[in-house]
Amino acid sequence: VSQSRYWYPLEFVDEYGQASGISADYLKKLEQLLGIKLEAEIGTSWPEALEKVRNRQLDMIAMAAPTPERLNYVSFTNPYIRAPMTIVTQDNQDYIDDISRLKGRTVLVVKGYASEDWIRSNYPEIKIQQTESTLHGLELVSTGQAYALIDNLVAANFLIRNNGLSNLKISGQLPISFNLSMAA
């Protein structure tokens, strides 16, 4: 099972090197219900995890959003987390009531996340730049190196509060939410 290292509080690795977060709690419950032991693969990047599942080198991803491409090589459970997709900017920016207002701006997305596919398909005029993690993206927005980060509300809000990024705010919401499921 692939477990993200930095997607707080959804999936992360704690100070003892153990898989933690909401998805880890669900996996523990699944182990109890099925009487099995799942082995977490920690530290694999998101693109690497997708590739390993596609090549049958990894059996399962603990938390992922279904996309048309992913449906070609994995099956998804019913969703267990609904994650509204939000726009994070510095706190001096106005509320963004329409994603098309990001046209011509540099917007960050975590490499390989479903939000990137959705934006590229629906708003090709938005300049997308990939980042390795939600926290890294938030730091780039905080220091003015990017205008905005698009990620889910749960992770963005948690990381803003817990990393002292007090100059950031949720400035808008996309017209979509990602229903996060297990993928096998």
C-alpha positions in Angstrom: 0.0 0.0 0.0 1.4 3.4 -1.0 1.3 6.0 1.8 2.1 9.6 1.1 4.8 11.1 3.3 3.6 14.8 3.4 -0.2 15.1 2.8 -1.2 16.2 6.3 -3.6 15.3 7.9 -4.8 12.8 5.3 -1.6 10.8 4.9 1.8 11.4 6.4 4.7 9.7 8.1 5.0 10.4 11.8 8.1 11.1 13.9 8.6 7.4 14.3 8.6 6.6 10.6 5.1 5.1 10.8 2.2 5.7 8.3 -0.3 8.0 10.0 -3.3 10.1 9.2 -6.9 9.5 8.1 -6.0 6.9 5.5 -3.8 5.0 7.9 -6.7 4.8 10.3 -8.9 3.4 7.6 -6.3 0.8 6.6 -6.0 -0.3 10.2 -9.7 -0.8 10.4 -9.6 -2.7 7.1 -6.9 -5.0 8.5 -9.0 -5.8 11.5 -12.1 -6.5 9.4 -10.4 -8.7 6.9 -7.9 -10.3 9.3 -4.9 -9.4 7.1 -1.7 -7.3 7.4 -1.1 -4.6 4.9 2.5 -3.5 4.3 2.9 0.3 3.8 5.4 1.6 1.3 6.4 4.9 2.7 8.3 7.6 0.9 7.4 6.8 -2.7 6.5 10.0 -4.6 3.0 10.3 -5.9 4.0 9.9 -9.6 6.1 6.8 -8.6 3.2 5.3 -6.7 0.9 5.7 -9.7 3.5 4.1 -12.0 4.1 1.2 -9.6 0.3 0.5 -9.4 0.0 0.7 -13.2 2.9 -1.8 -13.6 1.5 -4.1 -10.8 4.6 -3.5 -8.6 2.3 -2.1 -5.9 -1.1 -3.5 -5.0 -2.9 -0.5 -3.6 -3.0 3.2 -3.0 -4.6 4.2 0.3 -6.1 7.5 -0.9 -6.6 8.6 -4.5 -9.2 10.4 -6.6 -10.6 8.6 -9.6 -9.7 10.1 -13.0 -10.5 8.8 -16.5 -6.8 7.8 -17.0 -6.5 6.0 -13.6 -9.7 4.1 -14.3 -7.8 2.3 -17.1 -5.5 0.5 -14.7 -7.0 0.5 -11.2 -10.4 0.0 -9.5 -11.6 2.4 -6.8 -13.6 1.8 -3.7 -16.5 4.0 -2.7 -15.1 7.3 -1.6 -14.4 7.7 2.1 -13.3 11.4 2.1 -14.8 14.3 0.2 -12.1 16.9 -0.4 -13.3 20.3 -1.8 -10.6 21.8 -4.0 -9.5 25.2 -3.0 -7.3 28.1 -4.2 -4.7 29.4 -1.7 -3.1 32.8 -2.2 -1.4 35.4 0.0 -3.8 37.0 2.4 -3.7 40.4 0.5 -5.4 38.9 -2.5 -9.2 39.3 -3.2 -11.6 36.4 -3.1 -11.5 34.4 -6.3 -15.1 33.7 -7.2 -14.3 32.1 -10.6 -11.3 30.0 -11.5 -11.1 31.7 -14.9 -9.7 34.7 -12.9 -6.5 32.7 -12.7 -5.9 33.1 -16.4 -2.3 34.1 -17.1 -1.2 33.5 -13.5 1.3 30.9 -12.2 -0.7 28.4 -10.3 0.9 25.4 -8.5 -0.4 21.9 -8.3 1.2 18.9 -6.8 2.8 16.8 -9.5 0.5 14.0 -10.6 -2.6 15.1 -8.6 -6.0 14.8 -10.2 -6.4 18.6 -10.0 -3.7 19.1 -12.6 -5.6 16.9 -15.1 -8.9 18.8 -14.4 -7.4 22.2 -14.8 -5.5 21.4 -18.0 -8.7 19.9 -19.5 -11.0 22.7 -18.5 -8.8 25.8 -18.2 -5.8 25.4 -20.5 -5.1 29.2 -20.3 -4.0 28.9 -16.7 -0.2 28.5 -16.3 0.4 25.4 -14.3 3.6 24.7 -12.5 4.2 21.5 -10.6 5.4 21.2 -7.1 6.5 18.1 -5.2 4.2 18.6 -2.1 1.4 20.7 -0.8 3.7 22.2 1.8 6.3 23.1 -0.7 3.6 24.8 -2.9 2.3 26.7 0.1 5.8 28.0 0.9 6.3 29.1 -2.7 3.0 31.1 -2.6 3.9 32.5 0.9 7.2 33.9 -0.5 5.6 35.3 -3.7 7.2 32.8 -6.1 3.8 31.7 -7.3 0.4 33.4 -7.2 -1.7 30.4 -6.0 -1.8 26.8 -5.1 -4.7 24.5 -5.8 -5.1 21.6 -3.4 -7.8 20.2 -1.2 -9.2 22.2 1.7 -8.3 19.7 4.4 -4.6 19.5 3.6 -4.1 23.2 2.7 -5.9 24.5 5.9 -4.0 22.1 8.2 -0.6 23.0 6.7 -1.2 26.7 6.7 -2.1 26.6 10.4 0.6 24.2 11.5 3.5 25.7 9.6 3.1 29.3 10.6 2.1 30.4 7.1 0.0 33.2 8.5 0.2 35.3 5.3 -1.8 32.7 3.3 -5.6 32.2 3.1 -8.2 30.1 1.2 -9.1 32.6 -1.5 -11.6 30.5 -3.5 -13.0 27.1 -4.3 -13.1 25.2 -7.5 -16.4 23.9 -8.8 -15.3 20.4 -8.1 -14.4 18.2 -5.1 -12.4 15.1 -5.2 -13.9 12.0 -3.6 -10.9 10.2 -2.2 -11.0 6.4 -2.4 -8.7 3.4 -2.1 -7.3 2.3 -5.4 -6.3 -1.3 -6.3 
